[in-house]
């Protein structure tokens, strides 16, 4: 990733055309969220659906969540 310019000040973060103010705010948030993510060539990664990490995503469960008043369990989010 370093050779692609994604380090601080690297060309991977150069944007053209210039971002709008709200886009710059979003980019700062993304950078903060991803600051401690380390990608490694020899390690595979997987997606995990926090609402059901065992069985994974389903439209039915996503719909049930959206129409319910439930909140995602904070402990699930903290474990990621």
mmCIF file of the N, C-alpha and C atoms, coordinates in Angstrom:
data_MODEL
# 
_entry.id   MODEL 
# 
loop_
_atom_site.group_PDB 
_atom_site.id 
_atom_site.type_symbol 
_atom_site.label_atom_id 
_atom_site.label_alt_id 
_atom_site.label_comp_id 
_atom_site.label_asym_id 
_atom_site.label_entity_id 
_atom_site.label_seq_id 
_atom_site.pdbx_PDB_ins_code 
_atom_site.Cartn_x 
_atom_site.Cartn_y 
_atom_site.Cartn_z 
_atom_site.occupancy 
_atom_site.B_iso_or_equiv 
_atom_site.pdbx_formal_charge 
_atom_site.auth_seq_id 
_atom_site.auth_comp_id 
_atom_site.auth_asym_id 
_atom_site.auth_atom_id 
_atom_site.pdbx_PDB_model_num 
ATOM 1   N N  . UNK A 1 1  ? 0.820   -1.195  0.000  1.00 0.00 ? 1  UNK A N  1 
ATOM 2   C CA . UNK A 1 1  ? 0.000   0.000   0.000  1.00 0.00 ? 1  UNK A CA 1 
ATOM 3   C C  . UNK A 1 1  ? 0.860   1.253   0.000  1.00 0.00 ? 1  UNK A C  1 
ATOM 4   N N  . UNK A 1 2  ? 2.018   1.189   0.627  1.00 0.00 ? 2  UNK A N  1 
ATOM 5   C CA . UNK A 1 2  ? 2.892   2.348   0.686  1.00 0.00 ? 2  UNK A CA 1 
ATOM 6   C C  . UNK A 1 2  ? 3.305   2.761   -0.717 1.00 0.00 ? 2  UNK A C  1 
ATOM 7   N N  . UNK A 1 3  ? 3.651   1.795   -1.554 1.00 0.00 ? 3  UNK A N  1 
ATOM 8   C CA . UNK A 1 3  ? 4.117   2.141   -2.895 1.00 0.00 ? 3  UNK A CA 1 
ATOM 9   C C  . UNK A 1 3  ? 3.008   2.741   -3.753 1.00 0.00 ? 3  UNK A C  1 
ATOM 10  N N  . UNK A 1 4  ? 1.741   2.542   -3.359 1.00 0.00 ? 4  UNK A N  1 
ATOM 11  C CA . UNK A 1 4  ? 0.635   3.132   -4.097 1.00 0.00 ? 4  UNK A CA 1 
ATOM 12  C C  . UNK A 1 4  ? 0.360   4.570   -3.683 1.00 0.00 ? 4  UNK A C  1 
ATOM 13  N N  . UNK A 1 5  ? 1.071   5.044   -2.652 1.00 0.00 ? 5  UNK A N  1 
ATOM 14  C CA . UNK A 1 5  ? 0.900   6.436   -2.257 1.00 0.00 ? 5  UNK A CA 1 
ATOM 15  C C  . UNK A 1 5  ? -0.172  6.692   -1.224 1.00 0.00 ? 5  UNK A C  1 
ATOM 16  N N  . UNK A 1 6  ? -0.558  5.687   -0.451 1.00 0.00 ? 6  UNK A N  1 
ATOM 17  C CA . UNK A 1 6  ? -1.619  5.859   0.536  1.00 0.00 ? 6  UNK A CA 1 
ATOM 18  C C  . UNK A 1 6  ? -1.102  6.244   1.911  1.00 0.00 ? 6  UNK A C  1 
ATOM 19  N N  . UNK A 1 7  ? 0.168   6.534   2.047  1.00 0.00 ? 7  UNK A N  1 
ATOM 20  C CA . UNK A 1 7  ? 0.691   7.004   3.319  1.00 0.00 ? 7  UNK A CA 1 
ATOM 21  C C  . UNK A 1 7  ? 0.361   8.486   3.462  1.00 0.00 ? 7  UNK A C  1 
ATOM 22  N N  . UNK A 1 8  ? 0.572   9.037   4.642  1.00 0.00 ? 8  UNK A N  1 
ATOM 23  C CA . UNK A 1 8  ? 0.291   10.453  4.880  1.00 0.00 ? 8  UNK A CA 1 
ATOM 24  C C  . UNK A 1 8  ? 1.078   11.292  3.891  1.00 0.00 ? 8  UNK A C  1 
ATOM 25  N N  . UNK A 1 9  ? 0.377   12.163  3.197  1.00 0.00 ? 9  UNK A N  1 
ATOM 26  C CA . UNK A 1 9  ? 1.017   13.013  2.203  1.00 0.00 ? 9  UNK A CA 1 
ATOM 27  C C  . UNK A 1 9  ? 1.245   12.340  0.860  1.00 0.00 ? 9  UNK A C  1 
ATOM 28  N N  . UNK A 1 10 ? 0.832   11.067  0.724  1.00 0.00 ? 10 UNK A N  1 
ATOM 29  C CA . UNK A 1 10 ? 1.034   10.343  -0.528 1.00 0.00 ? 10 UNK A CA 1 
ATOM 30  C C  . UNK A 1 10 ? 0.079   10.792  -1.618 1.00 0.00 ? 10 UNK A C  1 
ATOM 31  N N  . UNK A 1 11 ? 0.399   10.435  -2.853 1.00 0.00 ? 11 UNK A N  1 
ATOM 32  C CA . UNK A 1 11 ? -0.426  10.846  -3.985 1.00 0.00 ? 11 UNK A CA 1 
ATOM 33  C C  . UNK A 1 11 ? -1.788  10.166  -3.997 1.00 0.00 ? 11 UNK A C  1 
ATOM 34  N N  . UNK A 1 12 ? -1.948  9.059   -3.273 1.00 0.00 ? 12 UNK A N  1 
ATOM 35  C CA . UNK A 1 12 ? -3.245  8.391   -3.213 1.00 0.00 ? 12 UNK A CA 1 
ATOM 36  C C  . UNK A 1 12 ? -4.330  9.256   -2.589 1.00 0.00 ? 12 UNK A C  1 
ATOM 37  N N  . UNK A 1 13 ? -3.925  10.250  -1.813 1.00 0.00 ? 13 UNK A N  1 
ATOM 38  C CA . UNK A 1 13 ? -4.881  11.146  -1.158 1.00 0.00 ? 13 UNK A CA 1 
ATOM 39  C C  . UNK A 1 13 ? -5.086  12.438  -1.933 1.00 0.00 ? 13 UNK A C  1 
ATOM 40  N N  . UNK A 1 14 ? -4.478  12.593  -3.086 1.00 0.00 ? 14 UNK A N  1 
ATOM 41  C CA . UNK A 1 14 ? -4.659  13.797  -3.898 1.00 0.00 ? 14 UNK A CA 1 
ATOM 42  C C  . UNK A 1 14 ? -5.963  13.663  -4.687 1.00 0.00 ? 14 UNK A C  1 
ATOM 43  N N  . UNK A 1 15 ? -6.811  14.665  -4.617 1.00 0.00 ? 15 UNK A N  1 
ATOM 44  C CA . UNK A 1 15 ? -8.123  14.614  -5.264 1.00 0.00 ? 15 UNK A CA 1 
ATOM 45  C C  . UNK A 1 15 ? -8.204  15.672  -6.344 1.00 0.00 ? 15 UNK A C  1 
ATOM 46  N N  . UNK A 1 16 ? -8.803  15.289  -7.461 1.00 0.00 ? 16 UNK A N  1 
ATOM 47  C CA . UNK A 1 16 ? -9.069  16.231  -8.545 1.00 0.00 ? 16 UNK A CA 1 
ATOM 48  C C  . UNK A 1 16 ? -10.442 15.918  -9.075 1.00 0.00 ? 16 UNK A C  1 
ATOM 49  N N  . UNK A 1 17 ? -11.340 16.825  -9.235 1.00 0.00 ? 17 UNK A N  1 
ATOM 50  C CA . UNK A 1 17 ? -11.264 18.221  -8.814 1.00 0.00 ? 17 UNK A CA 1 
ATOM 51  C C  . UNK A 1 17 ? -11.334 18.344  -7.296 1.00 0.00 ? 17 UNK A C  1 
ATOM 52  N N  . UNK A 1 18 ? -11.162 19.540  -6.805 1.00 0.00 ? 18 UNK A N  1 
ATOM 53  C CA . UNK A 1 18 ? -11.161 19.795  -5.364 1.00 0.00 ? 18 UNK A CA 1 
ATOM 54  C C  . UNK A 1 18 ? -12.480 19.346  -4.746 1.00 0.00 ? 18 UNK A C  1 
ATOM 55  N N  . UNK A 1 19 ? -12.383 18.733  -3.562 1.00 0.00 ? 19 UNK A N  1 
ATOM 56  C CA . UNK A 1 19 ? -13.573 18.258  -2.869 1.00 0.00 ? 19 UNK A CA 1 
ATOM 57  C C  . UNK A 1 19 ? -14.384 19.437  -2.328 1.00 0.00 ? 19 UNK A C  1 
ATOM 58  N N  . UNK A 1 20 ? -15.689 19.241  -2.234 1.00 0.00 ? 20 UNK A N  1 
ATOM 59  C CA . UNK A 1 20 ? -16.550 20.229  -1.589 1.00 0.00 ? 20 UNK A CA 1 
ATOM 60  C C  . UNK A 1 20 ? -16.326 20.162  -0.083 1.00 0.00 ? 20 UNK A C  1 
ATOM 61  N N  . UNK A 1 21 ? -16.776 21.187  0.646  1.00 0.00 ? 21 UNK A N  1 
ATOM 62  C CA . UNK A 1 21 ? -16.541 21.248  2.095  1.00 0.00 ? 21 UNK A CA 1 
ATOM 63  C C  . UNK A 1 21 ? -17.082 20.010  2.804  1.00 0.00 ? 21 UNK A C  1 
ATOM 64  N N  . UNK A 1 22 ? -18.307 19.593  2.473  1.00 0.00 ? 22 UNK A N  1 
ATOM 65  C CA . UNK A 1 22 ? -18.885 18.429  3.160  1.00 0.00 ? 22 UNK A CA 1 
ATOM 66  C C  . UNK A 1 22 ? -18.133 17.155  2.798  1.00 0.00 ? 22 UNK A C  1 
ATOM 67  N N  . UNK A 1 23 ? -17.580 17.086  1.582  1.00 0.00 ? 23 UNK A N  1 
ATOM 68  C CA . UNK A 1 23 ? -16.801 15.922  1.197  1.00 0.00 ? 23 UNK A CA 1 
ATOM 69  C C  . UNK A 1 23 ? -15.476 15.869  1.954  1.00 0.00 ? 23 UNK A C  1 
ATOM 70  N N  . UNK A 1 24 ? -14.896 17.037  2.196  1.00 0.00 ? 24 UNK A N  1 
ATOM 71  C CA . UNK A 1 24 ? -13.659 17.089  2.977  1.00 0.00 ? 24 UNK A CA 1 
ATOM 72  C C  . UNK A 1 24 ? -13.907 16.620  4.401  1.00 0.00 ? 24 UNK A C  1 
ATOM 73  N N  . UNK A 1 25 ? -15.046 17.018  4.974  1.00 0.00 ? 25 UNK A N  1 
ATOM 74  C CA . UNK A 1 25 ? -15.399 16.560  6.320  1.00 0.00 ? 25 UNK A CA 1 
ATOM 75  C C  . UNK A 1 25 ? -15.561 15.042  6.343  1.00 0.00 ? 25 UNK A C  1 
ATOM 76  N N  . UNK A 1 26 ? -16.228 14.508  5.342  1.00 0.00 ? 26 UNK A N  1 
ATOM 77  C CA . UNK A 1 26 ? -16.407 13.057  5.262  1.00 0.00 ? 26 UNK A CA 1 
ATOM 78  C C  . UNK A 1 26 ? -15.071 12.352  5.118  1.00 0.00 ? 26 UNK A C  1 
ATOM 79  N N  . UNK A 1 27 ? -14.188 12.918  4.314  1.00 0.00 ? 27 UNK A N  1 
ATOM 80  C CA . UNK A 1 27 ? -12.877 12.296  4.119  1.00 0.00 ? 27 UNK A CA 1 
ATOM 81  C C  . UNK A 1 27 ? -12.095 12.267  5.421  1.00 0.00 ? 27 UNK A C  1 
ATOM 82  N N  . UNK A 1 28 ? -12.169 13.342  6.205  1.00 0.00 ? 28 UNK A N  1 
ATOM 83  C CA . UNK A 1 28 ? -11.486 13.352  7.510  1.00 0.00 ? 28 UNK A CA 1 
ATOM 84  C C  . UNK A 1 28 ? -12.030 12.253  8.410  1.00 0.00 ? 28 UNK A C  1 
ATOM 85  N N  . UNK A 1 29 ? -13.354 12.070  8.393  1.00 0.00 ? 29 UNK A N  1 
ATOM 86  C CA . UNK A 1 29 ? -13.974 11.011  9.200  1.00 0.00 ? 29 UNK A CA 1 
ATOM 87  C C  . UNK A 1 29 ? -13.493 9.633   8.741  1.00 0.00 ? 29 UNK A C  1 
ATOM 88  N N  . UNK A 1 30 ? -13.427 9.408   7.427  1.00 0.00 ? 30 UNK A N  1 
ATOM 89  C CA . UNK A 1 30 ? -12.975 8.124   6.899  1.00 0.00 ? 30 UNK A CA 1 
ATOM 90  C C  . UNK A 1 30 ? -11.539 7.845   7.297  1.00 0.00 ? 30 UNK A C  1 
ATOM 91  N N  . UNK A 1 31 ? -10.708 8.860   7.215  1.00 0.00 ? 31 UNK A N  1 
ATOM 92  C CA . UNK A 1 31 ? -9.302  8.682   7.575  1.00 0.00 ? 31 UNK A CA 1 
ATOM 93  C C  . UNK A 1 31 ? -9.177  8.304   9.040  1.00 0.00 ? 31 UNK A C  1 
ATOM 94  N N  . UNK A 1 32 ? -9.974  8.956   9.910  1.00 0.00 ? 32 UNK A N  1 
ATOM 95  C CA . UNK A 1 32 ? -9.936  8.614   11.334 1.00 0.00 ? 32 UNK A CA 1 
ATOM 96  C C  . UNK A 1 32 ? -10.406 7.182   11.569 1.00 0.00 ? 32 UNK A C  1 
ATOM 97  N N  . UNK A 1 33 ? -11.443 6.763   10.841 1.00 0.00 ? 33 UNK A N  1 
ATOM 98  C CA . UNK A 1 33 ? -11.951 5.397   11.002 1.00 0.00 ? 33 UNK A CA 1 
ATOM 99  C C  . UNK A 1 33 ? -10.944 4.351   10.541 1.00 0.00 ? 33 UNK A C  1 
ATOM 100 N N  . UNK A 1 34 ? -10.162 4.695   9.539  1.00 0.00 ? 34 UNK A N  1 
ATOM 101 C CA . UNK A 1 34 ? -9.254  3.720   8.945  1.00 0.00 ? 34 UNK A CA 1 
ATOM 102 C C  . UNK A 1 34 ? -7.810  3.861   9.390  1.00 0.00 ? 34 UNK A C  1 
ATOM 103 N N  . UNK A 1 35 ? -7.528  4.779   10.308 1.00 0.00 ? 35 UNK A N  1 
ATOM 104 C CA . UNK A 1 35 ? -6.132  5.070   10.647 1.00 0.00 ? 35 UNK A CA 1 
ATOM 105 C C  . UNK A 1 35 ? -5.375  3.874   11.226 1.00 0.00 ? 35 UNK A C  1 
ATOM 106 N N  . UNK A 1 36 ? -6.061  2.954   11.877 1.00 0.00 ? 36 UNK A N  1 
ATOM 107 C CA . UNK A 1 36 ? -5.343  1.813   12.455 1.00 0.00 ? 36 UNK A CA 1 
ATOM 108 C C  . UNK A 1 36 ? -5.592  0.502   11.705 1.00 0.00 ? 36 UNK A C  1 
ATOM 109 N N  . UNK A 1 37 ? -6.126  0.588   10.498 1.00 0.00 ? 37 UNK A N  1 
ATOM 110 C CA . UNK A 1 37 ? -6.327  -0.605  9.681  1.00 0.00 ? 37 UNK A CA 1 
ATOM 111 C C  . UNK A 1 37 ? -5.018  -0.935  8.974  1.00 0.00 ? 37 UNK A C  1 
ATOM 112 N N  . UNK A 1 38 ? -4.601  -2.179  9.110  1.00 0.00 ? 38 UNK A N  1 
ATOM 113 C CA . UNK A 1 38 ? -3.359  -2.614  8.480  1.00 0.00 ? 38 UNK A CA 1 
ATOM 114 C C  . UNK A 1 38 ? -3.696  -3.709  7.466  1.00 0.00 ? 38 UNK A C  1 
ATOM 115 N N  . UNK A 1 39 ? -3.376  -3.478  6.205  1.00 0.00 ? 39 UNK A N  1 
ATOM 116 C CA . UNK A 1 39 ? -3.602  -4.474  5.167  1.00 0.00 ? 39 UNK A CA 1 
ATOM 117 C C  . UNK A 1 39 ? -2.312  -5.237  4.931  1.00 0.00 ? 39 UNK A C  1 
ATOM 118 N N  . UNK A 1 40 ? -2.455  -6.567  4.845  1.00 0.00 ? 40 UNK A N  1 
ATOM 119 C CA . UNK A 1 40 ? -1.292  -7.406  4.627  1.00 0.00 ? 40 UNK A CA 1 
ATOM 120 C C  . UNK A 1 40 ? -1.562  -8.345  3.459  1.00 0.00 ? 40 UNK A C  1 
ATOM 121 N N  . UNK A 1 41 ? -0.581  -8.506  2.593  1.00 0.00 ? 41 UNK A N  1 
ATOM 122 C CA . UNK A 1 41 ? -0.743  -9.353  1.414  1.00 0.00 ? 41 UNK A CA 1 
ATOM 123 C C  . UNK A 1 41 ? -1.020  -10.809 1.764  1.00 0.00 ? 41 UNK A C  1 
ATOM 124 N N  . UNK A 1 42 ? -0.430  -11.314 2.831  1.00 0.00 ? 42 UNK A N  1 
ATOM 125 C CA . UNK A 1 42 ? -0.527  -12.735 3.156  1.00 0.00 ? 42 UNK A CA 1 
ATOM 126 C C  . UNK A 1 42 ? -1.674  -13.079 4.105  1.00 0.00 ? 42 UNK A C  1 
ATOM 127 N N  . UNK A 1 43 ? -2.549  -12.144 4.396  1.00 0.00 ? 43 UNK A N  1 
ATOM 128 C CA . UNK A 1 43 ? -3.670  -12.376 5.316  1.00 0.00 ? 43 UNK A CA 1 
ATOM 129 C C  . UNK A 1 43 ? -4.974  -12.104 4.582  1.00 0.00 ? 43 UNK A C  1 
ATOM 130 N N  . UNK A 1 44 ? -5.864  -13.105 4.576  1.00 0.00 ? 44 UNK A N  1 
ATOM 131 C CA . UNK A 1 44 ? -7.152  -12.902 3.917  1.00 0.00 ? 44 UNK A CA 1 
ATOM 132 C C  . UNK A 1 44 ? -8.116  -12.226 4.889  1.00 0.00 ? 44 UNK A C  1 
ATOM 133 N N  . UNK A 1 45 ? -9.042  -11.467 4.332  1.00 0.00 ? 45 UNK A N  1 
ATOM 134 C CA . UNK A 1 45 ? -10.041 -10.802 5.161  1.00 0.00 ? 45 UNK A CA 1 
ATOM 135 C C  . UNK A 1 45 ? -11.432 -11.260 4.728  1.00 0.00 ? 45 UNK A C  1 
ATOM 136 N N  . UNK A 1 46 ? -12.412 -10.999 5.567  1.00 0.00 ? 46 UNK A N  1 
ATOM 137 C CA . UNK A 1 46 ? -13.786 -11.377 5.263  1.00 0.00 ? 46 UNK A CA 1 
ATOM 138 C C  . UNK A 1 46 ? -14.724 -10.275 5.718  1.00 0.00 ? 46 UNK A C  1 
ATOM 139 N N  . UNK A 1 47 ? -15.882 -10.224 5.080  1.00 0.00 ? 47 UNK A N  1 
ATOM 140 C CA . UNK A 1 47 ? -16.944 -9.327  5.521  1.00 0.00 ? 47 UNK A CA 1 
ATOM 141 C C  . UNK A 1 47 ? -17.715 -10.027 6.626  1.00 0.00 ? 47 UNK A C  1 
ATOM 142 N N  . UNK A 1 48 ? -18.220 -9.243  7.585  1.00 0.00 ? 48 UNK A N  1 
ATOM 143 C CA . UNK A 1 48 ? -19.019 -9.817  8.667  1.00 0.00 ? 48 UNK A CA 1 
ATOM 144 C C  . UNK A 1 48 ? -20.218 -8.930  8.911  1.00 0.00 ? 48 UNK A C  1 
ATOM 145 N N  . UNK A 1 49 ? -21.411 -9.521  8.902  1.00 0.00 ? 49 UNK A N  1 
ATOM 146 C CA . UNK A 1 49 ? -22.656 -8.816  9.144  1.00 0.00 ? 49 UNK A CA 1 
ATOM 147 C C  . UNK A 1 49 ? -22.862 -8.758  10.653 1.00 0.00 ? 49 UNK A C  1 
ATOM 148 N N  . UNK A 1 50 ? -22.762 -7.555  11.235 1.00 0.00 ? 50 UNK A N  1 
ATOM 149 C CA . UNK A 1 50 ? -22.797 -7.407  12.681 1.00 0.00 ? 50 UNK A CA 1 
ATOM 150 C C  . UNK A 1 50 ? -24.125 -7.834  13.304 1.00 0.00 ? 50 UNK A C  1 
ATOM 151 N N  . UNK A 1 51 ? -25.217 -7.726  12.555 1.00 0.00 ? 51 UNK A N  1 
ATOM 152 C CA . UNK A 1 51 ? -26.508 -8.126  13.120 1.00 0.00 ? 51 UNK A CA 1 
ATOM 153 C C  . UNK A 1 51 ? -26.629 -9.637  13.271 1.00 0.00 ? 51 UNK A C  1 
ATOM 154 N N  . UNK A 1 52 ? -25.890 -10.384 12.481 1.00 0.00 ? 52 UNK A N  1 
ATOM 155 C CA . UNK A 1 52 ? -25.883 -11.843 12.589 1.00 0.00 ? 52 UNK A CA 1 
ATOM 156 C C  . UNK A 1 52 ? -24.543 -12.366 12.097 1.00 0.00 ? 52 UNK A C  1 
ATOM 157 N N  . UNK A 1 53 ? -23.488 -12.272 12.934 1.00 0.00 ? 53 UNK A N  1 
ATOM 158 C CA . UNK A 1 53 ? -22.155 -12.676 12.486 1.00 0.00 ? 53 UNK A CA 1 
ATOM 159 C C  . UNK A 1 53 ? -22.021 -14.177 12.219 1.00 0.00 ? 53 UNK A C  1 
ATOM 160 N N  . UNK A 1 54 ? -22.940 -14.989 12.739 1.00 0.00 ? 54 UNK A N  1 
ATOM 161 C CA . UNK A 1 54 ? -22.863 -16.435 12.536 1.00 0.00 ? 54 UNK A CA 1 
ATOM 162 C C  . UNK A 1 54 ? -23.394 -16.823 11.156 1.00 0.00 ? 54 UNK A C  1 
ATOM 163 N N  . UNK A 1 55 ? -24.612 -16.372 10.827 1.00 0.00 ? 55 UNK A N  1 
ATOM 164 C CA . UNK A 1 55 ? -25.252 -16.765 9.567  1.00 0.00 ? 55 UNK A CA 1 
ATOM 165 C C  . UNK A 1 55 ? -25.010 -15.770 8.440  1.00 0.00 ? 55 UNK A C  1 
ATOM 166 N N  . UNK A 1 56 ? -24.627 -14.557 8.783  1.00 0.00 ? 56 UNK A N  1 
ATOM 167 C CA . UNK A 1 56 ? -24.366 -13.556 7.755  1.00 0.00 ? 56 UNK A CA 1 
ATOM 168 C C  . UNK A 1 56 ? -25.599 -12.758 7.372  1.00 0.00 ? 56 UNK A C  1 
ATOM 169 N N  . UNK A 1 57 ? -25.432 -12.001 6.304  1.00 0.00 ? 57 UNK A N  1 
ATOM 170 C CA . UNK A 1 57 ? -26.477 -11.083 5.846  1.00 0.00 ? 57 UNK A CA 1 
ATOM 171 C C  . UNK A 1 57 ? -27.635 -11.813 5.197  1.00 0.00 ? 57 UNK A C  1 
ATOM 172 N N  . UNK A 1 58 ? -28.851 -11.325 5.472  1.00 0.00 ? 58 UNK A N  1 
ATOM 173 C CA . UNK A 1 58 ? -30.024 -11.750 4.720  1.00 0.00 ? 58 UNK A CA 1 
ATOM 174 C C  . UNK A 1 58 ? -30.949 -10.539 4.605  1.00 0.00 ? 58 UNK A C  1 
ATOM 175 N N  . UNK A 1 59 ? -31.645 -10.450 3.501  1.00 0.00 ? 59 UNK A N  1 
ATOM 176 C CA . UNK A 1 59 ? -32.571 -9.337  3.282  1.00 0.00 ? 59 UNK A CA 1 
ATOM 177 C C  . UNK A 1 59 ? -33.645 -9.354  4.354  1.00 0.00 ? 59 UNK A C  1 
ATOM 178 N N  . UNK A 1 60 ? -34.116 -10.536 4.715  1.00 0.00 ? 60 UNK A N  1 
ATOM 179 C CA . UNK A 1 60 ? -35.173 -10.660 5.722  1.00 0.00 ? 60 UNK A CA 1 
ATOM 180 C C  . UNK A 1 60 ? -34.728 -10.044 7.057  1.00 0.00 ? 60 UNK A C  1 
ATOM 181 N N  . UNK A 1 61 ? -33.526 -10.391 7.512  1.00 0.00 ? 61 UNK A N  1 
ATOM 182 C CA . UNK A 1 61 ? -33.044 -9.860  8.784  1.00 0.00 ? 61 UNK A CA 1 
ATOM 183 C C  . UNK A 1 61 ? -32.755 -8.364  8.706  1.00 0.00 ? 61 UNK A C  1 
ATOM 184 N N  . UNK A 1 62 ? -32.240 -7.908  7.576  1.00 0.00 ? 62 UNK A N  1 
ATOM 185 C CA . UNK A 1 62 ? -32.008 -6.468  7.408  1.00 0.00 ? 62 UNK A CA 1 
ATOM 186 C C  . UNK A 1 62 ? -33.335 -5.725  7.459  1.00 0.00 ? 62 UNK A C  1 
ATOM 187 N N  . UNK A 1 63 ? -34.358 -6.245  6.806  1.00 0.00 ? 63 UNK A N  1 
ATOM 188 C CA . UNK A 1 63 ? -35.679 -5.619  6.818  1.00 0.00 ? 63 UNK A CA 1 
ATOM 189 C C  . UNK A 1 63 ? -36.251 -5.603  8.235  1.00 0.00 ? 63 UNK A C  1 
ATOM 190 N N  . UNK A 1 64 ? -36.149 -6.724  8.935  1.00 0.00 ? 64 UNK A N  1 
ATOM 191 C CA . UNK A 1 64 ? -36.641 -6.776  10.317 1.00 0.00 ? 64 UNK A CA 1 
ATOM 192 C C  . UNK A 1 64 ? -35.962 -5.726  11.189 1.00 0.00 ? 64 UNK A C  1 
ATOM 193 N N  . UNK A 1 65 ? -34.650 -5.574  11.008 1.00 0.00 ? 65 UNK A N  1 
ATOM 194 C CA . UNK A 1 65 ? -33.923 -4.577  11.781 1.00 0.00 ? 65 UNK A CA 1 
ATOM 195 C C  . UNK A 1 65 ? -34.402 -3.166  11.446 1.00 0.00 ? 65 UNK A C  1 
ATOM 196 N N  . UNK A 1 66 ? -34.575 -2.893  10.161 1.00 0.00 ? 66 UNK A N  1 
ATOM 197 C CA . UNK A 1 66 ? -34.972 -1.548  9.740  1.00 0.00 ? 66 UNK A CA 1 
ATOM 198 C C  . UNK A 1 66 ? -36.359 -1.156  10.234 1.00 0.00 ? 66 UNK A C  1 
ATOM 199 N N  . UNK A 1 67 ? -37.281 -2.115  10.330 1.00 0.00 ? 67 UNK A N  1 
ATOM 200 C CA . UNK A 1 67 ? -38.626 -1.771  10.784 1.00 0.00 ? 67 UNK A CA 1 
ATOM 201 C C  . UNK A 1 67 ? -38.781 -1.866  12.298 1.00 0.00 ? 67 UNK A C  1 
ATOM 202 N N  . UNK A 1 68 ? -37.765 -2.365  12.982 1.00 0.00 ? 68 UNK A N  1 
ATOM 203 C CA . UNK A 1 68 ? -37.834 -2.468  14.444 1.00 0.00 ? 68 UNK A CA 1 
ATOM 204 C C  . UNK A 1 68 ? -37.213 -1.229  15.076 1.00 0.00 ? 68 UNK A C  1 
ATOM 205 N N  . UNK A 1 69 ? -37.360 -1.127  16.379 1.00 0.00 ? 69 UNK A N  1 
ATOM 206 C CA . UNK A 1 69 ? -36.752 -0.031  17.126 1.00 0.00 ? 69 UNK A CA 1 
ATOM 207 C C  . UNK A 1 69 ? -35.415 -0.449  17.730 1.00 0.00 ? 69 UNK A C  1 
ATOM 208 N N  . UNK A 1 70 ? -34.922 -1.621  17.364 1.00 0.00 ? 70 UNK A N  1 
ATOM 209 C CA . UNK A 1 70 ? -33.678 -2.125  17.937 1.00 0.00 ? 70 UNK A CA 1 
ATOM 210 C C  . UNK A 1 70 ? -32.484 -1.292  17.488 1.00 0.00 ? 70 UNK A C  1 
ATOM 211 N N  . UNK A 1 71 ? -31.473 -1.316  18.309 1.00 0.00 ? 71 UNK A N  1 
ATOM 212 C CA . UNK A 1 71 ? -30.200 -0.692  17.961 1.00 0.00 ? 71 UNK A CA 1 
ATOM 213 C C  . UNK A 1 71 ? -29.152 -1.792  17.867 1.00 0.00 ? 71 UNK A C  1 
ATOM 214 N N  . UNK A 1 72 ? -28.139 -1.588  17.042 1.00 0.00 ? 72 UNK A N  1 
ATOM 215 C CA . UNK A 1 72 ? -27.051 -2.564  16.964 1.00 0.00 ? 72 UNK A CA 1 
ATOM 216 C C  . UNK A 1 72 ? -26.382 -2.614  18.324 1.00 0.00 ? 72 UNK A C  1 
ATOM 217 N N  . UNK A 1 73 ? -26.174 -3.824  18.827 1.00 0.00 ? 73 UNK A N  1 
ATOM 218 C CA . UNK A 1 73 ? -25.524 -4.007  20.124 1.00 0.00 ? 73 UNK A CA 1 
ATOM 219 C C  . UNK A 1 73 ? -24.138 -3.378  20.101 1.00 0.00 ? 73 UNK A C  1 
ATOM 220 N N  . UNK A 1 74 ? -23.899 -2.433  21.000 1.00 0.00 ? 74 UNK A N  1 
ATOM 221 C CA . UNK A 1 74 ? -22.624 -1.697  21.046 1.00 0.00 ? 74 UNK A CA 1 
ATOM 222 C C  . UNK A 1 74 ? -21.446 -2.655  21.219 1.00 0.00 ? 74 UNK A C  1 
ATOM 223 N N  . UNK A 1 75 ? -21.629 -3.756  21.913 1.00 0.00 ? 75 UNK A N  1 
ATOM 224 C CA . UNK A 1 75 ? -20.528 -4.688  22.113 1.00 0.00 ? 75 UNK A CA 1 
ATOM 225 C C  . UNK A 1 75 ? -20.114 -5.329  20.801 1.00 0.00 ? 75 UNK A C  1 
ATOM 226 N N  . UNK A 1 76 ? -21.064 -5.542  19.882 1.00 0.00 ? 76 UNK A N  1 
ATOM 227 C CA . UNK A 1 76 ? -20.721 -6.110  18.584 1.00 0.00 ? 76 UNK A CA 1 
ATOM 228 C C  . UNK A 1 76 ? -19.857 -5.154  17.793 1.00 0.00 ? 76 UNK A C  1 
ATOM 229 N N  . UNK A 1 77 ? -20.198 -3.883  17.839 1.00 0.00 ? 77 UNK A N  1 
ATOM 230 C CA . UNK A 1 77 ? -19.451 -2.880  17.088 1.00 0.00 ? 77 UNK A CA 1 
ATOM 231 C C  . UNK A 1 77 ? -18.064 -2.725  17.680 1.00 0.00 ? 77 UNK A C  1 
ATOM 232 N N  . UNK A 1 78 ? -17.938 -2.765  18.999 1.00 0.00 ? 78 UNK A N  1 
ATOM 233 C CA . UNK A 1 78 ? -16.650 -2.604  19.646 1.00 0.00 ? 78 UNK A CA 1 
ATOM 234 C C  . UNK A 1 78 ? -15.717 -3.775  19.374 1.00 0.00 ? 78 UNK A C  1 
ATOM 235 N N  . UNK A 1 79 ? -16.270 -4.966  19.097 1.00 0.00 ? 79 UNK A N  1 
ATOM 236 C CA . UNK A 1 79 ? -15.445 -6.147  18.862 1.00 0.00 ? 79 UNK A CA 1 
ATOM 237 C C  . UNK A 1 79 ? -14.794 -6.158  17.494 1.00 0.00 ? 79 UNK A C  1 
ATOM 238 N N  . UNK A 1 80 ? -15.280 -5.332  16.575 1.00 0.00 ? 80 UNK A N  1 
ATOM 239 C CA . UNK A 1 80 ? -14.771 -5.364  15.199 1.00 0.00 ? 80 UNK A CA 1 
ATOM 240 C C  . UNK A 1 80 ? -13.393 -4.797  15.121 1.00 0.00 ? 80 UNK A C  1 
# 
